Amino acid sequence: MCPPSPDTNPNNPVPSGLLDTTYLVYVDDSGDETQDLLTALAIPTPVWAKTLQDWKKYRRWVARGFDIPTNTELHALDLGTNSNAGRDRLSALRPGDRNKITTAAFSMIGSIAELRVLTVFAPVPEGSGKLYPQLVAFVEEFCAFHHSHAVIWYDGTAENLARSTRAAHRALPYSRRVLEDPRGYASSESHLIQMTDFIAH
């Protein structure tokens, strides 16, 4: 099945999104304590399966070349420290390996033309909970321009995060295009949250 035609309206917030589709949206923050940045990876449903399979192929390449198993959480920030933030410790990386892994990740992500990245930013630490309503508004605007809809998943399972993100969705108008309450994932359980982590970092 071919994806819907792209929107060429020059006034839309993210050019060339697909018309009349549903986006599955994955959200993560940058992990940078000096600023606040939230990134959403919007995957149109017609290419969702391809996106997941391409990422799994990339993870198999990482496993073969760098001895990082496919079931080990791949966290972009931790590649630089080799610590994996308390998760299963990464195998020792040689000089240049982090750059190879990251470059290959971006190459894989960039190879799927239908993916869209939406980001909101604050130059000082504010906490992702304060930026999340802005991100949801951005996704809502994006979907309105493209006559589309979205369902959102985010990185994190804390109850206070669930409450704040849920409130942002429930504040949307009844005409909303962001559907349902958001759902939190442990990033270790989602390849697509891990993909978004690479983009955010």
Backbone bond lengths (Angstrom), bond angles and torsions (degrees), N, CA, C in turn:
res aa  C-N    CA-C-N  psi(-1)  N-CA   C-N-CA  omega(-1)  CA-C   N-CA-C  phi
1 M - - - 1.456 - - 1.527 109.88 -
2 C 1.322 116.48 129.88 1.460 120.91 -179.48 1.529 110.14 -80.09
3 P 1.340 117.56 141.16 1.456 119.75 175.59 1.521 110.88 -62.72
4 P 1.347 118.61 155.03 1.459 121.04 176.18 1.527 110.63 -59.72
5 S 1.311 115.98 159.35 1.460 120.88 -179.19 1.525 110.67 -64.51
6 P 1.346 117.80 145.91 1.461 120.49 177.87 1.524 111.90 -73.73
7 D 1.326 115.46 150.89 1.459 122.35 175.23 1.523 108.67 -83.38
8 T 1.331 117.51 128.48 1.463 121.13 -179.76 1.523 112.25 -107.04
9 N 1.337 117.43 14.46 1.464 121.27 177.38 1.526 109.48 -62.19
10 P 1.355 118.72 119.09 1.472 119.85 -175.56 1.520 113.75 -69.21
11 N 1.337 118.15 -10.46 1.464 120.43 -177.29 1.524 112.88 -94.88
12 N 1.316 117.75 -1.57 1.462 116.54 -175.80 1.522 110.34 -75.94
13 P 1.345 117.39 155.80 1.466 120.91 -170.99 1.527 114.38 -69.72
14 V 1.322 118.34 -27.29 1.461 122.04 176.71 1.526 106.18 -136.83
15 P 1.321 118.56 104.66 1.468 121.46 -171.21 1.519 113.95 -59.20
16 S 1.319 114.10 149.76 1.468 124.11 171.11 1.516 114.40 64.53
17 G 1.330 117.21 27.87 1.454 118.51 169.80 1.518 109.47 -68.94
18 L 1.340 116.35 164.91 1.454 119.83 -178.30 1.518 110.63 -84.23
19 L 1.324 115.72 144.05 1.458 121.83 178.55 1.519 110.99 -88.33
20 D 1.344 115.40 146.12 1.467 121.82 170.45 1.526 112.58 55.13
21 T 1.306 115.91 52.60 1.461 120.13 177.49 1.529 108.70 -138.49
22 T 1.310 116.81 -178.49 1.463 122.32 173.15 1.520 107.82 -118.95
23 Y 1.318 115.61 133.74 1.460 122.02 177.83 1.527 109.54 -101.80
24 L 1.314 116.60 132.25 1.459 121.88 168.79 1.525 106.01 -95.50
25 V 1.330 115.89 119.05 1.464 122.14 -167.40 1.527 109.66 -113.68
26 Y 1.340 116.13 129.70 1.462 123.20 -178.80 1.523 108.58 -117.53
27 V 1.342 116.90 131.68 1.463 122.22 -170.37 1.524 110.44 -121.83
28 D 1.341 115.32 136.65 1.468 121.05 174.15 1.521 108.30 -148.39
29 D 1.346 115.78 159.50 1.465 119.24 176.35 1.518 109.33 -101.35
30 S 1.333 115.75 173.17 1.462 120.34 -174.28 1.522 112.72 -79.94
31 G 1.341 117.64 -21.54 1.452 120.51 -175.24 1.521 113.66 77.02
32 D 1.320 117.04 5.27 1.466 122.01 179.35 1.519 108.81 -87.82
33 E 1.336 117.21 115.84 1.463 120.67 -175.54 1.522 113.04 -75.65
34 T 1.333 118.96 -8.60 1.470 121.45 -179.45 1.522 112.34 -89.93
35 Q 1.329 117.38 -7.50 1.453 120.82 179.93 1.517 108.27 -156.64
36 D 1.319 115.85 170.45 1.455 119.70 -179.34 1.523 108.36 -121.17
37 L 1.317 116.50 125.06 1.453 121.63 -179.40 1.518 108.49 -143.96
38 L 1.320 115.99 128.52 1.457 122.11 174.46 1.520 108.59 -117.42
39 T 1.313 115.83 134.34 1.459 121.67 -179.32 1.516 109.73 -121.99
40 A 1.328 115.14 137.07 1.455 121.92 175.68 1.522 109.20 -116.99
41 L 1.310 116.57 127.56 1.455 122.34 172.48 1.518 107.25 -99.13
42 A 1.332 116.34 114.77 1.466 122.40 -176.95 1.532 108.87 -100.59
43 I 1.333 115.79 115.33 1.459 121.63 -177.15 1.531 108.75 -111.22
44 P 1.333 118.50 116.30 1.465 119.16 176.76 1.532 110.13 -64.88
45 T 1.315 116.76 140.59 1.462 119.72 -176.90 1.528 113.45 -56.63
46 P 1.360 121.34 -33.02 1.469 118.46 179.32 1.528 114.34 -63.05
47 V 1.354 117.76 -21.70 1.472 119.00 -179.44 1.531 111.97 -116.72
48 W 1.341 117.06 12.92 1.474 119.75 -178.56 1.527 111.08 -61.90
49 A 1.316 117.36 -48.06 1.469 120.45 -177.55 1.529 110.62 -63.85
50 K 1.325 117.44 -41.09 1.469 120.82 177.90 1.524 110.31 -62.40
51 T 1.333 116.44 -42.87 1.461 120.43 -179.67 1.526 110.63 -59.56
52 L 1.326 116.92 -47.33 1.465 120.75 179.83 1.525 110.97 -63.20
53 Q 1.321 117.50 -44.56 1.460 119.92 -178.34 1.528 111.61 -66.34
54 D 1.331 117.39 -38.58 1.467 120.39 178.11 1.527 110.79 -64.91
55 W 1.351 116.90 -38.33 1.467 119.56 177.57 1.529 110.47 -66.74
56 K 1.324 117.03 -39.28 1.469 119.62 177.86 1.530 111.25 -64.36
57 K 1.327 117.42 -37.42 1.468 120.32 175.43 1.527 109.93 -62.87
58 Y 1.332 115.58 -41.86 1.470 119.94 176.94 1.526 110.34 -60.86
59 R 1.338 118.10 -43.96 1.458 121.17 179.68 1.524 111.95 -63.35
60 R 1.336 117.37 -34.84 1.466 119.46 176.16 1.526 110.12 -66.68
61 W 1.341 116.49 -36.32 1.467 120.54 176.35 1.529 109.91 -64.13
62 V 1.327 117.95 -42.94 1.467 122.10 177.38 1.529 110.01 -62.21
63 A 1.326 116.72 -41.44 1.464 120.16 -179.27 1.525 111.04 -63.47
64 R 1.313 117.05 -43.16 1.467 120.09 -179.00 1.527 111.63 -68.49
65 G 1.327 116.48 -41.43 1.452 119.71 -172.04 1.519 115.18 -87.97
66 F 1.337 117.11 -23.77 1.469 119.30 -171.14 1.524 113.25 -132.55
67 D 1.327 116.91 6.92 1.463 122.15 175.79 1.525 112.21 57.69
68 I 1.341 116.38 40.47 1.466 121.97 173.50 1.523 106.48 -113.26
69 P 1.343 118.57 104.92 1.469 120.55 -174.00 1.527 112.57 -56.37
70 T 1.311 115.86 152.11 1.462 120.68 -177.77 1.521 112.45 -64.64
71 N 1.335 117.17 -23.02 1.472 119.46 -179.95 1.531 112.61 -93.27
72 T 1.339 117.53 5.10 1.467 121.15 174.02 1.519 108.72 -88.50
73 E 1.315 116.75 131.90 1.458 119.31 179.19 1.528 109.81 -60.84
74 L 1.310 115.40 128.67 1.457 121.19 178.67 1.518 107.79 -101.56
75 H 1.334 115.34 109.21 1.460 122.73 -174.01 1.516 107.98 -115.17
76 A 1.343 117.22 117.35 1.467 120.98 -169.91 1.524 112.91 -56.82
77 L 1.324 117.22 -44.28 1.456 120.44 -177.49 1.524 111.51 -62.02
78 D 1.325 117.13 -38.12 1.456 121.45 -175.35 1.527 113.66 -73.94
79 L 1.320 117.40 -17.19 1.458 118.73 177.60 1.521 111.03 -61.61
80 G 1.335 116.37 -29.30 1.455 119.90 -179.65 1.514 113.47 -75.52
81 T 1.322 117.35 -27.96 1.462 121.42 -176.75 1.524 112.61 -104.48
82 N 1.344 115.54 -13.96 1.459 121.17 -177.73 1.536 111.78 64.83
83 S 1.331 117.11 18.90 1.458 119.85 -175.05 1.519 112.69 -96.50
84 N 1.323 117.17 -30.82 1.466 123.99 -175.75 1.525 112.35 55.80
85 A 1.320 115.97 29.14 1.466 123.09 170.24 1.529 113.12 48.61
86 G 1.327 116.29 44.59 1.455 119.10 176.56 1.508 114.56 85.69
87 R 1.327 117.52 -6.34 1.452 119.94 176.22 1.535 107.99 -81.76
88 D 1.339 116.16 -173.48 1.467 119.07 178.61 1.523 109.41 -50.18
89 R 1.309 115.78 125.56 1.460 119.14 -175.80 1.524 111.17 -63.56
90 L 1.327 115.02 137.04 1.460 120.52 178.95 1.521 110.31 -71.75
91 S 1.329 114.80 152.42 1.452 119.21 170.18 1.522 108.66 -64.66
92 A 1.325 116.60 154.37 1.461 120.47 179.72 1.521 109.89 -60.05
93 L 1.323 116.29 131.90 1.457 121.45 179.19 1.517 109.43 -102.59
94 R 1.311 116.33 139.50 1.458 121.77 177.47 1.522 110.07 -80.83
95 P 1.335 118.23 160.55 1.468 120.08 175.32 1.533 110.28 -54.41
96 G 1.297 115.82 130.77 1.463 120.81 179.84 1.513 114.54 93.28
97 D 1.355 117.87 -14.58 1.463 119.80 -177.83 1.526 111.74 -65.11
98 R 1.338 116.27 -42.39 1.462 118.96 -179.05 1.522 110.26 -58.52
99 N 1.325 116.46 -42.53 1.464 120.13 179.98 1.531 110.90 -64.30
100 K 1.339 117.04 -39.69 1.463 120.41 178.93 1.530 111.18 -64.13
101 I 1.342 115.72 -44.20 1.468 120.06 -179.36 1.523 110.83 -64.06
102 T 1.331 116.15 -44.34 1.461 120.69 -177.90 1.521 111.31 -69.01
103 T 1.333 117.65 -43.72 1.459 121.23 179.49 1.524 111.11 -60.91
104 A 1.332 116.23 -41.00 1.464 119.93 178.87 1.527 111.04 -66.54
105 A 1.339 116.93 -36.53 1.466 119.97 177.60 1.523 110.41 -62.79
106 F 1.336 116.78 -47.06 1.464 119.93 179.94 1.522 111.46 -65.06
107 S 1.316 117.28 -35.97 1.460 120.84 177.83 1.524 110.74 -63.30
108 M 1.338 116.25 -42.45 1.459 120.00 179.10 1.525 110.78 -65.11
109 I 1.336 116.25 -45.32 1.466 120.17 -179.44 1.526 110.34 -63.15
110 G 1.325 116.52 -43.80 1.459 120.52 -178.72 1.515 113.97 -69.09
111 S 1.330 117.84 -16.23 1.457 120.44 -178.71 1.526 113.00 -75.62
112 I 1.331 117.36 -14.22 1.469 120.92 179.76 1.525 107.23 -102.46
113 A 1.313 115.64 99.62 1.465 121.39 -169.90 1.518 113.20 -64.08
114 E 1.321 117.95 -24.00 1.464 120.35 -174.24 1.530 113.56 -80.21
115 L 1.336 118.43 -12.87 1.469 120.41 -179.75 1.517 110.07 -69.29
116 R 1.325 115.91 146.73 1.463 121.41 176.32 1.523 109.39 -131.47
117 V 1.338 115.83 143.54 1.458 122.90 -179.94 1.521 108.29 -115.61
118 L 1.331 116.67 127.92 1.460 122.90 177.92 1.526 107.33 -121.67
119 T 1.325 116.45 130.64 1.465 120.96 -173.80 1.515 110.46 -134.97
120 V 1.343 116.20 140.83 1.467 122.13 169.96 1.519 107.23 -122.98
121 F 1.343 115.48 151.38 1.461 120.21 -168.29 1.519 110.26 -145.43
122 A 1.327 116.62 143.27 1.467 123.15 169.22 1.520 107.01 -132.15
123 P 1.346 118.85 134.99 1.469 120.73 -173.12 1.517 114.90 -74.23
124 V 1.324 118.56 -9.29 1.465 120.77 179.68 1.526 108.68 -126.52
125 P 1.332 118.01 157.77 1.464 119.70 -179.64 1.530 111.38 -61.38
126 E 1.321 115.91 122.50 1.466 120.26 177.79 1.522 111.62 -129.18
127 G 1.307 117.83 -16.01 1.452 120.18 -176.76 1.512 110.30 92.15
128 S 1.314 116.74 133.25 1.455 120.74 -175.80 1.514 112.75 -60.70
129 G 1.330 117.40 -28.65 1.456 119.09 178.93 1.514 113.01 -59.81
130 K 1.336 117.23 -30.19 1.463 120.39 180.00 1.522 112.08 -78.44
131 L 1.310 117.57 -26.08 1.456 120.70 178.96 1.523 113.09 -88.95
132 Y 1.314 117.05 -19.50 1.463 118.91 -173.81 1.533 112.71 -58.78
133 P 1.334 120.51 -43.93 1.473 118.59 177.87 1.526 112.62 -58.65
134 Q 1.341 117.21 -34.77 1.467 119.81 176.83 1.523 110.99 -65.52
135 L 1.327 116.00 -40.30 1.459 119.28 179.50 1.527 110.72 -65.71
136 V 1.327 117.00 -43.05 1.459 120.58 178.68 1.529 110.20 -61.51
137 A 1.331 116.84 -40.46 1.464 120.07 177.61 1.527 111.05 -62.90
138 F 1.332 116.45 -37.32 1.464 121.20 178.12 1.529 110.10 -65.49
139 V 1.344 117.08 -45.63 1.465 120.83 178.15 1.529 109.84 -61.90
140 E 1.316 116.66 -41.03 1.468 121.27 178.83 1.529 110.64 -61.07
141 E 1.326 116.45 -45.21 1.466 120.94 179.00 1.531 110.66 -63.87
142 F 1.307 115.87 -44.56 1.459 121.38 178.77 1.533 110.68 -56.93
143 C 1.333 116.33 -47.82 1.460 120.03 -178.92 1.527 111.84 -66.97
144 A 1.320 117.31 -36.63 1.466 119.88 178.93 1.523 110.85 -61.69
145 F 1.327 117.26 -43.34 1.458 120.77 179.47 1.529 111.57 -63.27
146 H 1.337 116.31 -30.32 1.459 119.68 -174.45 1.534 112.80 -105.20
147 H 1.336 116.56 12.22 1.466 120.78 178.38 1.532 109.92 51.67
148 S 1.323 115.36 42.12 1.453 121.27 -174.62 1.527 110.37 -125.37
149 H 1.328 115.93 -179.01 1.461 122.20 178.78 1.522 109.06 -134.83
150 A 1.332 116.25 167.40 1.461 120.57 -177.85 1.521 110.61 -145.87
151 V 1.332 114.87 149.11 1.453 123.50 169.66 1.525 105.87 -124.57
152 I 1.343 117.37 136.67 1.463 121.41 -170.48 1.532 111.79 -116.29
153 W 1.348 114.33 135.98 1.459 123.02 168.01 1.527 108.06 -121.45
154 Y 1.331 117.85 146.48 1.455 120.56 -178.29 1.521 109.93 -132.83
155 D 1.339 114.88 162.08 1.454 121.55 179.08 1.522 109.59 -82.63
156 G 1.319 117.03 118.14 1.460 120.56 176.99 1.509 111.86 133.65
157 T 1.327 115.48 143.96 1.464 120.16 -178.28 1.530 112.94 -125.58
158 A 1.330 117.63 7.68 1.472 120.25 -179.05 1.526 109.96 -66.17
159 E 1.332 116.58 143.49 1.457 120.94 -176.55 1.526 111.80 -65.71
160 N 1.346 117.58 -37.43 1.469 118.82 179.72 1.531 111.04 -65.70
161 L 1.336 117.02 -34.25 1.463 120.73 175.96 1.519 110.02 -68.07
162 A 1.312 116.77 -40.36 1.464 120.32 178.23 1.524 110.89 -61.75
163 R 1.327 116.88 -41.56 1.469 119.88 -179.72 1.524 111.74 -64.26
164 S 1.343 116.63 -44.81 1.465 119.43 -176.02 1.528 111.69 -69.58
165 T 1.325 117.09 -39.56 1.465 118.76 179.36 1.531 111.05 -70.05
166 R 1.323 116.08 -38.59 1.462 120.52 178.01 1.533 110.24 -61.95
167 A 1.310 116.84 -41.42 1.465 120.70 179.85 1.522 111.42 -62.96
168 A 1.332 116.86 -38.04 1.469 120.28 178.94 1.523 110.94 -62.69
169 H 1.318 117.03 -38.46 1.466 120.10 179.25 1.520 111.19 -71.20
170 R 1.304 115.93 -40.49 1.467 118.69 -176.34 1.522 112.56 -73.60
171 A 1.337 116.94 -13.36 1.465 120.88 175.34 1.524 112.25 -82.35
172 L 1.333 117.59 -8.92 1.460 120.65 179.15 1.531 110.27 -70.36
173 P 1.335 117.83 154.63 1.467 120.28 179.11 1.529 111.32 -69.25
174 Y 1.342 115.90 164.58 1.462 119.60 179.77 1.523 112.01 -62.66
175 S 1.314 116.97 -22.40 1.465 121.01 179.18 1.526 112.69 -80.67
176 R 1.316 116.15 7.63 1.460 122.72 -173.25 1.521 113.21 -53.31
177 R 1.335 112.91 150.97 1.467 121.10 176.52 1.526 111.41 -107.93
178 V 1.333 117.59 -15.18 1.464 121.51 170.70 1.521 106.65 -83.83
179 L 1.310 116.52 111.54 1.458 122.03 -170.63 1.521 112.05 -92.06
180 E 1.314 115.90 152.55 1.462 123.25 172.52 1.536 112.45 60.79
181 D 1.331 115.56 170.92 1.460 121.23 170.63 1.531 108.26 -74.24
182 P 1.343 116.64 154.11 1.473 118.48 175.48 1.523 110.11 -73.75
183 R 1.318 116.18 163.63 1.459 121.06 178.93 1.519 109.94 -130.27
184 G 1.337 116.49 135.09 1.453 121.15 178.63 1.517 112.08 -88.83
185 Y 1.308 115.04 146.03 1.461 123.37 177.10 1.511 108.44 -124.28
186 A 1.302 118.02 145.99 1.456 120.87 160.59 1.525 105.78 -74.28
187 S 1.321 117.64 125.55 1.462 119.85 -173.55 1.528 112.06 -59.16
188 S 1.323 116.75 -27.93 1.465 119.86 179.07 1.521 112.23 -64.20
189 E 1.334 117.31 -17.14 1.459 121.50 -176.69 1.517 113.30 -101.71
190 S 1.327 117.74 3.54 1.462 119.95 -175.96 1.520 111.41 -136.59
191 H 1.316 116.69 114.11 1.461 120.71 175.40 1.536 110.67 -60.29
192 L 1.322 116.64 -36.13 1.464 119.28 -173.52 1.523 111.91 -77.59
193 I 1.335 118.01 -28.56 1.466 119.97 169.75 1.527 109.08 -66.57
194 Q 1.316 117.97 -40.50 1.462 120.90 178.16 1.525 111.35 -64.24
195 M 1.330 117.17 -37.03 1.464 121.01 174.87 1.526 110.28 -61.04
196 T 1.325 115.90 -44.18 1.461 121.01 179.35 1.527 110.94 -64.07
197 D 1.333 116.61 -35.79 1.459 121.79 176.67 1.522 110.68 -56.89
198 F 1.322 118.01 -41.95 1.464 120.85 179.09 1.523 110.72 -62.79
199 I 1.317 116.72 -40.66 1.471 120.39 -179.86 1.527 109.52 -67.11
200 A 1.329 117.12 -44.08 1.477 120.43 -177.58 1.524 112.11 -63.07
201 H 1.333 116.96 -34.19 1.458 120.22 -178.04 1.516 111.31 -83.40
